[in-house]
């Protein structure tokens, strides 16, 4: 018999979120590790949020779980992650929201996220996850790779204006044109009015210059897991400076470690700095030590 397409309403409904997530779902293991890391950060949260002052905020544990989902599923904005939390039972289960709990306002979510980032909680959160026994046993302590990528700023090139206030404004309208004729815009003389920390950067010769930042990740080579990361302004030497900063804590030991990187890191001063820290660059065939 053909089933009916008509939806029948009900006065009461009970949905067990725990039962809706299959037992072998990868997020179950991730949530277990995440909860252990969040528990270790309880004192950090207490220091950021004043006790008994103001209205209750978004629980930092739930906020950080939501940020993980943004990264795992490529959710691009606060508004989109709040929309997913409205209807996605898997997302609600992972974050810790009940079926009847409302999703948060995107603006409130953004403000609470910025408070955590200002307290350097994100870096401590990653460190706590990496230190978890289930994760630690997967990591190599001798062989690493580093890489950087451009992260486009949420700012239009039209906002790149002279720092001294000269230069005409864009044409009227939401997408008014901007005439750069006669100007030689550079980071020394110009700055974005909407995102002053962004920098005009060109990936290579003949490529378009964009307002952006630079993200950096340090990975161990046994399973390719990220063990450290940071965000910097986009400059010609940011990748090498960030790489030295991230590898240094892991190089302070008796055994020599290796660091692999692409040709963008192949600079004499960078290689010299690595050798002073007892780190073998992969680009040197005399010193390369292949991973197990």
C-alpha positions in Angstrom: 0.0 0.0 0.0 1.3 3.4 -0.9 2.2 5.6 2.1 0.5 8.9 2.5 2.4 12.1 1.8 0.3 14.1 4.3 2.0 15.1 7.5 0.0 14.4 10.6 0.6 16.7 13.6 1.0 15.4 17.1 0.5 17.0 20.5 3.6 15.5 22.1 6.8 14.4 20.6 10.0 12.9 22.1 13.2 12.7 20.1 16.2 10.9 21.7 19.2 12.7 20.2 21.6 10.1 21.6 19.7 7.3 19.8 19.6 9.2 16.5 23.4 9.2 16.1 24.8 5.8 15.1 27.2 4.1 17.4 30.1 4.1 14.9 29.8 7.8 13.8 33.2 9.5 13.8 31.9 12.4 15.7 31.3 10.2 18.8 35.1 9.7 19.3 35.8 13.3 18.4 33.2 14.5 21.0 34.7 12.3 23.7 38.2 13.8 23.1 36.7 17.3 22.8 34.9 17.0 26.1 38.0 15.9 27.9 39.9 18.9 26.5 37.1 21.2 27.5 37.0 19.8 31.0 40.8 20.6 31.4 40.0 24.3 30.4 37.4 24.9 33.0 39.6 27.2 35.0 40.5 29.2 31.9 36.8 29.7 31.3 36.2 30.9 34.9 39.0 33.5 34.4 37.4 34.9 31.2 33.8 35.0 32.5 33.0 37.1 35.6 31.1 35.0 38.2 27.6 36.2 38.9 27.9 39.3 36.7 25.5 40.0 33.8 23.3 37.6 31.9 24.5 34.0 31.3 26.5 33.8 28.1 26.7 31.1 25.5 28.4 28.2 27.4 32.0 28.3 26.1 32.1 24.5 25.8 29.1 24.6 23.4 30.6 27.5 21.4 33.9 25.7 20.9 32.1 22.5 19.8 30.1 24.6 17.3 33.4 26.1 15.9 34.7 22.6 15.4 31.6 21.8 13.3 32.2 24.9 11.3 35.7 23.6 10.4 34.7 20.0 9.8 31.7 20.8 7.5 33.0 24.0 5.9 30.2 26.2 7.3 31.3 29.7 6.2 29.6 32.0 8.7 27.9 32.4 12.1 24.5 32.8 10.4 24.9 29.5 8.5 26.0 27.5 11.6 23.0 28.8 13.5 20.8 27.8 10.6 22.2 24.3 10.7 21.7 24.1 14.5 18.0 24.8 13.9 17.3 21.6 11.9 20.3 19.3 12.1 20.0 16.8 14.9 23.6 15.6 14.5 24.8 19.2 15.0 22.6 19.7 18.1 23.8 16.4 19.6 27.5 17.3 19.1 27.1 20.9 20.4 25.0 19.9 23.4 21.7 21.5 22.5 18.4 19.8 23.3 15.7 19.3 20.7 13.7 22.2 22.1 16.6 24.5 22.8 16.7 27.6 20.5 19.8 28.3 18.4 21.7 31.4 19.4 21.7 34.8 17.7 24.5 35.0 15.1 25.7 38.3 16.5 25.8 37.1 20.1 27.6 33.9 18.9 30.3 36.1 17.2 30.8 38.3 20.2 31.3 35.4 22.5 33.6 33.7 20.1 35.8 36.8 19.9 36.0 36.9 23.7 37.4 33.4 23.7 39.8 34.1 21.0 41.0 37.2 22.9 41.7 35.0 25.8 43.9 32.7 23.7 41.5 29.8 24.5 41.6 28.4 21.0 45.3 27.7 21.1 45.0 26.1 24.6 42.0 24.1 23.3 44.1 22.7 20.4 47.0 21.9 22.9 44.6 20.0 25.2 43.3 17.9 22.3 46.8 17.1 21.1 47.7 16.1 24.7 44.8 13.6 24.9 46.1 10.0 25.2 44.0 8.8 22.1 45.5 11.6 20.0 49.1 11.6 21.4 49.7 8.0 20.5 49.0 8.9 16.8 51.6 11.7 16.7 55.2 11.7 15.6 57.6 13.6 17.7 60.4 13.7 15.2 59.1 14.4 11.7 57.0 17.4 10.8 55.9 19.4 7.8 54.8 23.1 7.6 52.7 25.0 5.2 50.9 28.3 4.8 47.9 29.5 2.9 46.3 32.9 2.1 43.1 33.7 3.9 41.2 36.4 2.0 40.1 39.3 4.3 36.4 40.2 4.5 37.2 43.5 2.9 36.8 45.0 -0.6 39.8 46.3 -2.5 37.9 49.5 -2.7 38.4 50.0 1.0 42.2 50.2 0.5 42.7 53.9 0.9 45.7 56.2 1.5 46.5 56.5 5.2 46.8 60.2 5.0 43.1 60.5 4.0 43.8 61.7 0.4 42.2 60.1 -2.6 38.6 60.3 -3.8 35.9 58.1 -2.4 34.3 55.3 -4.5 31.4 56.1 -6.8 27.9 56.2 -5.1 26.1 52.9 -4.8 26.6 49.6 -3.1 29.2 48.5 -5.7 30.5 51.9 -6.7 33.7 51.8 -8.7 37.0 53.0 -7.3 39.5 54.7 -9.6 43.1 53.9 -8.7 44.6 55.7 -11.7 47.6 57.7 -10.7 48.0 55.9 -7.4 50.6 53.3 -6.5 48.9 51.5 -3.6 51.2 49.7 -1.2 51.0 48.5 2.4 53.3 51.3 3.4 51.0 54.1 2.2 47.5 52.5 2.1 45.3 50.6 4.5 41.9 49.1 4.4 39.2 51.2 6.1 37.1 48.1 7.0 39.9 45.7 8.1 43.1 47.7 9.0 45.0 44.5 9.9 44.7 43.0 6.4 47.5 43.4 3.9 47.6 43.7 0.2 49.5 40.6 -1.0 50.2 38.9 -4.3 50.7 35.1 -4.4 53.1 35.3 -7.3 54.2 37.2 -10.4 51.3 37.9 -12.6 48.7 37.0 -9.9 46.0 39.4 -8.6 46.8 41.3 -5.4 44.3 40.8 -2.7 43.6 42.0 0.9 44.3 38.9 3.0 45.9 37.3 6.0 48.1 34.2 6.1 47.3 31.0 8.0 50.0 28.5 9.0 49.8 24.9 10.1 52.4 22.5 11.5 51.7 18.8 10.9 53.3 15.7 12.2 54.2 13.2 9.4 53.0 9.9 10.9 49.3 10.5 10.3 49.3 14.1 8.9 47.6 15.6 12.0 47.9 19.3 12.7 49.7 19.9 16.0 50.0 23.7 15.9 48.7 26.6 13.9 48.6 30.4 13.8 47.3 33.4 11.8 49.6 36.3 10.8 49.6 39.3 8.6 50.5 38.5 5.0 54.1 39.4 4.3 56.9 37.9 2.3 58.6 36.4 5.3 55.5 35.4 7.4 55.6 31.7 6.5 59.2 31.3 7.6 58.8 33.3 10.9 55.7 31.3 11.8 57.4 28.0 11.0 60.3 28.8 13.3 57.9 29.8 16.0 55.9 26.6 15.8 58.8 24.1 15.5 61.0 25.7 18.2 59.1 24.1 21.2 59.4 20.7 19.5 63.1 21.0 18.7 64.3 21.6 22.3 65.3 17.9 22.9 68.3 15.7 22.5 67.1 13.9 19.3 67.1 15.7 16.0 63.8 16.4 14.3 63.1 17.1 10.6 60.9 19.7 9.0 59.6 19.5 5.5 58.4 22.5 3.5 57.9 23.7 -0.1 60.3 25.8 -2.0 58.8 29.0 -0.6 60.7 28.3 2.6 64.0 27.7 0.8 65.9 30.7 2.2 69.4 30.7 3.6 68.5 32.5 6.9 65.6 30.1 7.5 67.8 27.0 7.0 70.5 28.4 9.3 68.0 29.1 12.0 66.7 25.5 11.7 70.2 24.1 12.1 70.9 26.1 15.2 67.8 24.5 16.7 69.0 21.0 15.7 66.3 20.7 13.1 67.1 19.1 9.8 65.4 20.7 6.8 64.0 18.2 4.3 65.4 20.2 1.4 69.0 19.3 2.3 69.7 15.7 0.9 72.7 15.3 3.3 70.6 15.7 6.4 67.2 14.4 5.4 65.8 11.7 7.8 62.9 9.8 6.4 60.0 9.1 8.7 59.4 5.6 10.0 
